[in-house]
């Protein structure tokens, strides 16, 4: 049976959700995941859904696609696509709509690609299946779409398997697959979360351009408020399965009128903030457990403006904030709260960094056959300092961490910890004192906790193995002390990992890392997969633990907004080499290395008062097995000097004590560079 959707007029929305409610069935009965959700999406419009994990964002997208699985069901409302209710379609009609008229891009591209089929086979399947075109025509269209998503060497891409491509290339393939049938509606569920900022910026530009070209409407799911600001026209802030604030992006960002929205923004590091002058404020409490939504306002138990007897009564309706723009808020006190009031000042921290070097790296090189993962790294880390290693995936950050931790050995050069040479010393040959002095916090707490052991048992095992305590009573006391330090209830010692949230598991990872009172903690992307509020709480916890224990922190990240807030000094890496290093305020202000400039310009900005200068970064990072001669960044640099940058290794130019830039550009050129960010009240040759 053929189903054709045609708009009755230009005023007919592409998508309408009317009082949509979704419920999941579980052992303890039905759990409402989405309650009375409403949305109107017009042709060519982009709408952002934001909120913490578990608030119902992805459930809405899956409900639109009718992918809720056996335990999920739509219990109320309608989903209208171009005026026709999708809930009325049978299985055959749904198959025709999916992929052809409505497409979805998921967070993890490898979950959307078949590892046993070439990219070409997976691409040509789309038009052949949905439009019954010939294989020759489908192949032609697939190659053309690869060009549109800016993937060079289309023939090689068509022959490649997914594992042979980078994460950014895989995500572009998924986007190409979604767009091959020119869908009218594109659902994007955190499509750039796991990508480098430069790749993310390219993907965002690509999606924006293609949407404008084809008039595609987009529903963009993200916890990155800066990304929503740069990509969407309207937004909905979700909490506990309900919209709590809806409006045009500019209106919500400049006139937020719900305490939860304000809490999300307070948890984001602003461009001018740092850990000493303006500490982040995490939202108090936890998202209610499924099926335990409180009466009245669901956000009430976490809200500083809560009034008993009003906020906890009945159903809270959406109140008008601006009727002209459709800005509404689910708050009974929306006209009473002083929204312009400054938050209460928090105690400013002092910087306790000593001049004593605790980690010294000199000409460190690591080669894997023909690949130079690290090539001549040299920098110092002082006691009590936070040093951030930043750069795109493949730049050598994690390789250095493995050498430091003794998981691999360097090819040449040295790295010392308090004068103990570690570059050739595997972890199996290190003394217990050295092992205890170096601990690590990993990106994914799910993979580092044993699901069959309690939290207390796993922390206690570390204490025993490191020789901190032998007496079982003292070990138990130390476990409880560590849980106190990471702000987890003591009863969590008897829980298993499956009973904890992602943020709580990361706190356990931090407790384990600090169990032996290490001299240095290596944090490898410890907050990149967390919601903004949880991210703020974990970041503040890291700072407090570091200062309480006098620990040095080596922070590996591609999130420059967190790096700007947390780090005392920054080391910028590219293709195994250091491009720039210096104190954070020096690296984040001109003069920049051209690569640093490109990294900064790729950061999505959530601050309405800041404008960003657009910087073009072309091409992909070259293969580490065939690095370019001369400056390794020369193949992507818009400032390249032909015959110099592509031939000679760049000199290290020093601009302040310890601020060094490896670049051929004349000193006066670097000093004359314009800031990437500028306040909106200043001269506006920038873009918002």
Phi, psi and omega in degrees: 000133181265136177240126178239129178255124176229134176293134176290331177199173178294344181274353179283122180298148171295318182222136172226128169251121182244110178050043183289130176230135181231136182232143173249141178266136179220185181297328183262017178107192182282139179239116178288122181261325178225135184231119173049056180271132179235141181204138173233121183237119181270169180300131178076002183270150176242128184237129181260138172249121182233159179149170182290162175302136180092004182272354175107005184298306182292328178299322179297314179298318180293327177293320178298320179280351185061045180246034189283350180079186187286333184269346182257143178209150177275119186257357179186157175090188182225153171235106183259124175249112185051040174093350181249137184286118179294337181289347180268355184278144174275180186299319181293320179292323178296318180299326180289323182286316181296131178088322181272307181259327180232126179233156183229138176245125186264169183294317185255107185298327182294337177285345181258353183247142179276116185293344183265356180244148176292160178301319180301314180298321182287327179287313185290341179297329185295302179292329178294322182283315188271336184235001177055037177276165180290161179298322180296315180293320180296320179295318179299315181292324179296316179296320179296322180291327176299322177293321181296326179269016171062044173252114181283165178056061184302323181297317179294320179299317181297328181275346186281157171262158184307321184291347180272001182246155176286169179300319179294321178292319178300317181293325177293325176297316179298320177295316178301318180297319181292330186265353187299329179261015179050062182295151177278335182228130180240123177258125183239112183256097181047056189287350184234009187302318186269008186259156174298156183298325180291319177294319178302314180299319178295319179296317180297314177300317181299311180298319180296316182294316182292322177299317179294322182292317185258358182069028183286136173272147184228138169248110190254114180260124182199152170259003180268101184293328177297321179294319178297319180299322185275346187241339192247155175270316180232166180211155174233126175266120184258143173212124174056039175085002182232147169290130177251341174206134183223141176170182174295146185304313182298322181291315181293319182293323184267337183226052181301134187229031170222137181303328180291318177300315179297324178294321178298316181292326180291341181272356182263132175293120176281163187298328182266001186271152168218171189294338183273319187266332185214078181300147178289154178240109177283152177291130182295151174074193183233155172299134180303146177295150178307133179085000181240036179296128182290162178291152179072228180286123181296333181275354185311311183297344181250003190262130178287343181260013183295135176236115180298142180090346177239306185285344183250026182239132171063200179262128181272118180277166173281123181259146181287133172255315178215103183296329183294320182259357181075025179278120182227159180219139178267070182216125181288344182251023186300330180265002184251328184288138175278093186288343181267355181294137177288143176296153180302138183296141176257153181298127179285144180270158173255155180267118182247063179258128180266155180282353181288126179282130178253328174235128179235125182243128183223117175049038184286128181227137175227121179243137170250099186054252183264002184258125175264098180285322172233135185223094174074039180287134176217120174194167181240150174232122182270159182297133179079004185264154170250116178247127181259134170257119183234157179151168181291162175303136181093003182276348177109006181299307184290330176298317177299318180299322179294321177296314181300321182277354178085016179278331172223162180250146180289155175280320178203174182084187184218153169218123183241146174243109183049048175074007174266120181286125186246349191298329181246015186251101180293159185299330181291342181251006180274150177289159179299326179298317180292318179298318180294330183285341183238115178230166188224143171247125186265164182294316187249103181294340181296326185272353186248001177247136179283117186294343184264354181248151178289162178299315180300319180296323182287324176288320180298323180299319178297317181299318179293311185296327180275357177072025181288315179219151176248326182287128185297325179294319179290326177297314179298320179296321179292323176300313181294324178297318179293321177297322175298316183297323181266012173061046172244142178301145182297332180293346177294343178301332182261005178265161176257159186308325183296343181270004183245151174283172179300317179294322178293321177296322179293327175296322176296319177300322178291318178300318179297318182295325182267002184299325182265013183050060185290157175282325182225133173244127176262118181252108184262099180050053188286346184235004189292334183262010186255154174299158186299321181290317177295321178301317179297317181296317181292320179298313178296323178296317178301316180297314181296317179295318180300315183285325179294320184264354182068034187268149172268138184241124173255111191252115180259124185199156169249001180269098187288337177292320176291320179299316180302322182283319193267323193277147170273322177223156185231137173242116182264121183247148176212121176051045174089354183238160177270123178270323183204147173208150181168183176294151189304314182295335178282319181290329183270007176227153179302150003282145178248153159289143180307328178288318176301317179302316180293321178298315181295320182290344180273352183283123175294137185248125180266354184276117180295339184270001182244140174249154185234132177280132181282131178234126182274128175238110186269158170069183179255160174297130180299162178293138179293342178281342178224065181293147179297148173290164181071223177285127184291341179271357189299331183289345182239002189269127180284348180263007189305135175258107183299140180083353178238296183297327182269009182233314188254143174295137185288148176279156174272115179257131182259129183249337174208172181300109180089353177266106185236140180233125179268096187203146177277345182300141179303149182304318181293330177293314180296320180292336182270000182297143179275149177299147176288323182248145179211146179293143184298335181286346180271182181306132190250077166258020182251174178244148179272000000 
